[in-house]
Amino acid sequence: LADRAAFWLVLVALFGGLLTFAVWLLSGASVETALLFAITVVVITCPDALGLATPTAIMVGTGLGAQRGVLVKNATALEASARIDTVVMDKTGTLTKGEPEVTDVIVDGIDETELLALVAALENESEHPLAAAIVGHAAQREVVPERPTEFRNVPGHGAVALVNGRRVVVGNRRLMDDEGIDVSAMTARRDKLAASGRTAVLVAVDGRAVAVIGLADAVRDTSAAAVAVLHDMGVQVVMLSGDNEATARRIAGQLGIDTVLAEVLPGDKAAEVARLQQAGRKVAMVGDGVNDAPALAQADLGIAIGAGTDVAIETADVVLMRSDPLDVPTALRIGRGTLRKMRENLSWAVGYNAIALPIAAGVFASWGLVLRPEMAALSMSGSSVIVAVNALMLKRLRLPRPEAEATAVSDGQAPSSNLHETTG
């Protein structure tokens, strides 16, 4: 914004100076007089105010973010954050802590220890957070898994392998259907776990559904507060999840999220973001995993959780170093405040030039109103100080306080709006 404005002001300064010089010469003035007015025009219209104030606004904005652990990688990201009207959040590791734990192991026709040995053997080969939770649970039970063969990962669905000659399938309902396994005997128990907000993982051995494992991932303390603040800012919140519809909606209901996209495959996240963009939305994507990277790149603004993978952090435009969801509205508010200051400075610079340019060109010389070059330079310096001070007023931007916001929401109170207003 400022670069475009400065470009045009430079052209105005040069063209205005030449035009002033030519007009005064043609009107019969001396070369000295014409040159005096021309120099005054160039000095008065020089865009040094924009050249100083805009970087100052960006510096203050990024500094505010850094104080809150919000790392903004470039000025373009800061401007983009001001225009966001939809925030898409990945559930696991973003809204939740990303540390799932096994809560239930429901077996049917198989010993639980034997089941854990088979499942842990398969999940040892997977990098999914749920797999790590199951392996950890087996280790706590002192179950020693075997090494699987013919391991096959099915992204977004689960995994298949041979363990001690037995074919083990671990994953969701869609994977079981693809493998031709009847899970009707476990459906009621799976649905009960899902209704309670747990993630239900089905297990089949040698073509028969034998167990369902329930896992729960605790919601981050400030997730509900972050959603509430985003709503207060007029931003729509969308939750992306690979979980089944019931589990995803249960968690979304706890957090007050508008829209839920459940059972989304890792490779489809970018497509969901693109679909929102095609509908005319300005989208920010918040994620932490390798499979979030394409969606982070697709979004108008990619925001990575600091505790996430290197790929996600590298792809994102903004990094939340504290891994706090409440820093998402903080980043957007800083962007809005910074862009507002940039526009105010632009308005001041244009208005100042619109008033000062005719005076500098000698339009009112017949009334005795003449501006000499040295006074024009002093006036321009004063203008630069004004816009720089205005940019520094961004430091008065009030940002949400994580502790206060989380407490207010957990007590059933709406976030106080005075935490989000700016003075200046």
C-alpha positions in Angstrom: 0.0 0.0 0.0 2.7 2.5 1.1 5.0 1.4 -1.8 2.4 2.2 -4.4 1.5 5.5 -2.7 5.2 6.5 -2.5 5.7 5.7 -6.2 2.9 8.0 -7.3 4.0 10.8 -4.9 7.5 10.7 -6.4 6.1 11.1 -9.9 3.8 13.9 -8.6 6.8 15.7 -7.1 9.0 15.5 -10.2 6.2 16.3 -12.6 4.9 19.0 -10.4 8.3 20.6 -10.1 8.8 20.6 -13.9 5.3 21.9 -14.5 5.8 24.7 -12.0 9.1 25.7 -13.5 7.6 25.8 -17.0 4.5 27.8 -16.0 6.4 30.5 -14.2 8.9 30.8 -17.1 6.0 31.1 -19.6 4.3 33.7 -17.3 7.4 35.9 -17.7 9.1 35.2 -14.3 12.9 35.0 -14.1 14.7 31.7 -14.1 15.6 32.2 -10.5 12.0 32.7 -9.4 10.7 29.8 -11.5 13.5 27.5 -10.0 12.6 28.7 -6.5 9.0 27.6 -6.8 9.9 24.4 -8.6 12.3 23.4 -5.8 9.7 24.2 -3.2 7.2 22.0 -5.0 9.7 19.0 -5.1 10.6 19.5 -1.4 7.0 19.8 -0.2 5.7 16.7 -2.1 8.7 14.4 -1.3 7.2 11.2 0.1 9.6 10.9 3.0 6.7 10.9 5.5 5.4 7.7 4.0 8.9 6.3 3.8 9.3 6.8 7.5 5.9 6.2 8.9 5.0 2.9 7.1 8.1 1.0 8.2 7.5 2.4 11.7 3.9 1.0 11.7 5.2 -2.4 10.5 8.0 -2.3 13.1 5.6 -1.5 15.9 3.1 -4.2 14.7 5.7 -6.9 14.5 7.1 -5.8 17.9 3.7 -6.1 19.5 3.4 -9.6 18.0 6.8 -10.6 19.2 5.9 -9.6 22.8 3.0 -12.0 22.7 5.0 -14.8 20.9 3.4 -14.1 17.5 6.2 -14.2 14.9 5.1 -12.4 11.7 7.6 -13.3 8.9 6.9 -10.4 6.6 4.9 -7.2 6.0 2.7 -8.9 3.4 1.5 -11.3 6.1 0.8 -8.4 8.4 -1.4 -6.8 5.7 -3.1 -10.1 4.8 -4.0 -10.7 8.5 -6.0 -7.5 8.5 -8.4 -8.8 5.8 -9.1 -12.3 7.2 -12.8 -13.0 7.7 -12.6 -16.8 8.1 -10.3 -18.9 10.3 -9.9 -22.6 9.6 -8.4 -24.5 12.6 -7.2 -28.1 12.5 -8.5 -29.9 15.6 -5.6 -32.1 16.7 -2.6 -30.2 18.1 -4.2 -26.8 17.4 -7.5 -26.6 19.4 -6.4 -29.7 21.4 -3.1 -30.3 23.1 -2.1 -32.9 20.6 -1.4 -35.4 23.4 -4.2 -38.0 23.1 -4.5 -40.7 25.7 -6.2 -44.1 25.6 -9.4 -44.0 27.7 -11.2 -47.2 26.7 -10.2 -50.6 25.3 -13.4 -52.6 24.5 -12.7 -56.1 23.3 -14.9 -58.8 21.8 -13.6 -62.4 21.7 -10.0 -61.6 22.3 -7.7 -61.1 25.3 -7.0 -57.4 25.9 -3.2 -58.0 26.4 -3.1 -60.0 23.2 -5.0 -57.2 21.4 -2.7 -54.5 22.7 0.4 -56.5 21.5 -1.0 -56.8 18.0 -2.2 -53.2 17.8 1.0 -51.7 19.3 3.1 -53.7 16.8 1.3 -52.1 13.9 1.1 -48.6 15.5 4.9 -48.7 16.2 5.3 -48.1 12.4 3.0 -45.1 12.3 3.8 -41.4 13.0 0.2 -40.5 13.8 -0.4 -38.9 17.3 -3.1 -41.5 18.0 -0.7 -44.3 17.2 1.8 -42.9 19.7 -0.9 -42.8 22.3 -1.8 -46.5 21.8 1.9 -47.6 21.8 2.4 -45.6 25.0 -0.6 -47.3 26.6 0.7 -50.7 25.7 4.1 -49.8 27.2 2.4 -48.8 30.4 0.7 -52.2 30.5 4.2 -53.7 30.0 3.1 -55.2 26.7 6.0 -56.0 24.3 4.9 -55.7 20.7 6.3 -57.9 17.9 7.7 -56.4 14.7 5.1 -56.3 11.9 5.6 -57.2 8.2 3.9 -55.9 5.1 3.0 -52.7 6.9 0.7 -50.4 4.8 -0.3 -46.9 6.0 -3.6 -45.6 4.7 -3.5 -41.8 5.2 -6.5 -40.4 6.9 -7.9 -43.9 7.5 -5.5 -46.1 9.5 -3.0 -48.9 8.8 -2.8 -52.6 7.9 0.0 -55.1 8.6 0.8 -58.7 9.4 1.8 -59.5 13.0 2.9 -63.0 13.7 1.1 -64.2 10.6 -2.2 -62.5 11.6 -3.7 -59.7 9.5 -4.3 -56.7 11.7 -6.4 -53.7 10.5 -6.5 -50.5 12.7 -8.4 -47.4 11.7 -11.8 -45.9 11.0 -15.1 -47.2 9.6 -14.1 -46.3 6.0 -11.0 -48.4 6.2 -12.9 -51.4 7.5 -15.4 -51.0 4.7 -12.6 -50.9 2.2 -11.1 -54.0 3.7 -14.5 -55.8 3.6 -14.8 -56.1 7.3 -18.2 -56.2 9.1 -18.1 -53.9 12.1 -21.8 -54.0 13.0 -21.0 -55.8 16.3 -18.9 -52.9 17.4 -21.0 -50.0 16.0 -23.0 -49.3 19.1 -19.9 -49.2 21.3 -18.1 -47.0 18.8 -21.0 -44.6 18.6 -21.2 -44.4 22.4 -17.5 -43.4 22.6 -17.9 -40.9 19.7 -21.0 -39.3 21.4 -18.8 -38.7 24.5 -16.3 -36.7 22.5 -13.7 -39.5 22.2 -12.0 -40.7 19.1 -13.0 -44.3 18.4 -10.4 -46.5 16.6 -11.7 -49.9 15.3 -9.5 -53.0 15.3 -9.9 -56.1 13.2 -7.9 -59.3 13.3 -8.0 -61.8 10.5 -11.1 -60.2 8.9 -13.1 -59.9 12.1 -13.8 -56.7 14.2 -12.6 -57.5 17.7 -12.2 -54.2 19.5 -12.7 -50.5 19.6 -10.2 -48.2 21.3 -11.3 -44.9 22.7 -8.9 -42.0 22.9 -9.3 -38.4 24.2 -7.2 -35.4 23.5 -7.7 -32.6 26.0 -8.8 -29.2 24.6 -6.3 -26.4 25.1 -7.3 -24.1 28.0 -7.7 -21.0 25.8 -9.4 -22.6 22.7 -12.9 -21.6 23.7 -11.7 -18.1 24.5 -10.0 -17.8 21.2 -13.2 -18.8 19.3 -15.2 -16.3 21.4 -12.8 -13.4 20.6 -12.8 -14.3 16.9 -16.6 -14.2 16.9 -16.4 -10.8 18.6 -14.2 -9.6 15.8 -16.8 -10.8 13.2 -14.6 -13.7 12.0 -16.1 -17.1 11.1 -14.4 -20.1 12.6 -14.2 -23.5 10.9 -12.9 -26.7 12.5 -11.2 -29.3 10.3 -11.0 -32.8 11.7 -10.3 -36.4 10.5 -12.6 -37.7 13.3 -16.1 -38.9 12.6 -19.0 -36.4 12.6 -20.3 -37.1 16.1 -16.9 -36.7 17.8 -16.0 -33.5 15.8 -19.4 -31.9 16.5 -19.1 -32.7 20.2 -15.8 -30.9 20.5 -17.0 -28.0 18.3 -20.1 -27.6 20.5 -17.9 -27.3 23.5 -15.9 -24.5 21.9 -18.7 -22.7 20.2 -17.4 -23.2 16.7 -19.6 -22.2 13.7 -18.8 -24.8 11.1 -17.4 -28.4 11.3 -15.7 -30.3 8.5 -15.4 -33.8 9.8 -13.7 -36.9 8.3 -11.5 -34.8 6.2 -8.5 -36.6 4.7 -5.1 -35.0 5.1 -4.8 -34.4 1.4 -8.2 -32.7 1.2 -7.5 -29.9 3.7 -6.1 -27.6 1.0 -9.1 -28.3 -1.1 -11.4 -27.3 1.7 -9.5 -24.0 2.1 -9.7 -23.4 -1.6 -13.4 -24.0 -1.6 -13.9 -21.3 1.0 -11.7 -18.9 -1.0 -13.8 -19.6 -4.1 -16.8 -18.5 -2.1 -15.2 -15.1 -1.6 -13.8 -15.7 1.9 -10.4 -14.4 3.0 -9.0 -17.5 4.8 -6.4 -18.0 7.5 -5.4 -21.7 8.1 -4.1 -22.7 11.6 -2.3 -26.0 11.8 0.7 -27.8 13.2 1.3 -31.0 11.2 3.1 -32.1 8.0 -0.3 -32.8 6.5 -1.4 -29.2 7.2 1.4 -27.7 5.1 -0.5 -27.7 1.8 -3.5 -26.0 3.4 -1.2 -23.4 5.1 0.3 -22.6 1.7 -3.1 -22.4 0.0 -4.6 -20.1 2.6 -4.5 -16.3 2.3 -2.6 -16.4 5.7 -0.9 -19.5 7.0 -0.6 -19.7 10.8 1.5 -22.5 12.4 1.5 -23.6 16.0 5.1 -23.2 17.4 5.1 -26.8 18.8 4.3 -28.2 15.4 6.4 -29.7 12.7 9.3 -27.9 10.9 7.4 -28.3 7.6 4.4 -26.5 8.9 6.4 -23.7 10.5 8.5 -23.2 7.3 5.3 -23.0 5.2 3.4 -20.6 7.4 3.4 -16.8 7.3 2.8 -16.4 11.0 4.1 -18.7 13.8 2.5 -18.8 17.3 5.6 -19.5 19.5 3.5 -20.2 22.6 1.1 -22.6 20.8 -1.8 -20.6 22.3 -5.0 -20.5 20.2 -5.8 -17.1 21.7 -2.8 -15.7 19.8 -4.7 -16.2 16.5 -7.1 -13.3 17.2 -4.1 -11.4 18.6 -2.4 -11.8 15.2 -5.5 -10.6 13.3 -6.0 -7.7 15.6 -2.4 -6.5 15.2 -2.7 -6.8 11.5 -5.9 -4.7 11.5 -4.4 -2.1 13.7 -1.2 -1.9 11.6 -3.2 -1.5 8.3 -5.4 1.1 9.9 -2.3 3.2 10.9 -0.9 2.8 7.4 -4.1 4.1 5.9 -4.2 7.0 8.3 -0.7 8.0 7.4 -1.5 7.7 3.7 -4.6 9.9 4.2 -2.5 12.5 6.1 0.3 12.5 3.5 -2.2 12.9 0.6 -4.2 15.6 2.4 -1.0 17.5 3.4 0.2 17.5 -0.2 -3.2 18.5 -1.6 -3.1 21.6 0.7 0.6 22.4 0.5 1.2 21.8 -3.2 -0.7 24.8 -4.5 1.0 27.1 -1.9 4.4 25.7 -2.8 3.7 26.2 -6.5 3.0 29.9 -5.9 -0.7 29.8 -6.8 -1.4 32.3 -4.0 1.7 34.4 -4.5 -0.4 37.4 -5.6 -1.9 37.4 -2.1 1.6 37.4 -0.5 1.4 33.7 0.5 4.7 32.3 -0.6 6.5 29.2 0.8 10.3 29.2 0.6 12.2 25.9 0.1 13.7 26.0 3.6 10.2 26.5 5.2 8.9 23.7 2.9 11.7 21.4 4.2 10.8 22.3 7.8 7.1 21.7 7.1 7.8 18.4 5.5 9.9 17.3 8.5 7.0 18.2 10.8 4.7 16.1 8.6 7.1 13.2 8.9 7.1 13.5 12.7 3.3 13.5 12.8 2.9 10.4 10.8 5.7 8.6 12.7 4.1 9.5 16.0 0.8 8.3 14.7 2.4 4.9 13.8 3.9 4.6 17.2 0.4 5.1 18.7 -0.2 1.5 17.6 1.6 0.5 20.8 -1.7 1.5 22.6 -3.5 -1.3 20.8 -5.2 -3.5 23.5 -4.8 -7.2 23.0 -6.7 -10.1 24.6 -5.2 -11.4 27.8 -5.0 -15.2 27.8 -5.6 -15.7 31.5 -8.5 -13.2 31.7 -10.2 -14.4 28.6 -9.9 -18.1 29.4 -11.3 -17.5 32.9 -14.2 -15.4 31.6 -15.2 -18.0 29.0 -14.8 -20.9 31.4 -17.1 -19.1 33.9 -19.7 -18.7 31.1 -19.1 -15.0 30.6 -18.6 -13.4 27.2 -15.1 -11.8 26.7 -15.0 -8.2 27.7 -15.1 -6.1 24.6 -12.9 -3.4 26.1 -10.0 -5.7 25.8 -10.2 -5.5 22.0 -10.6 -1.8 21.4 -7.8 0.5 20.4 -7.3 4.0 21.6 -5.5 6.0 19.0 
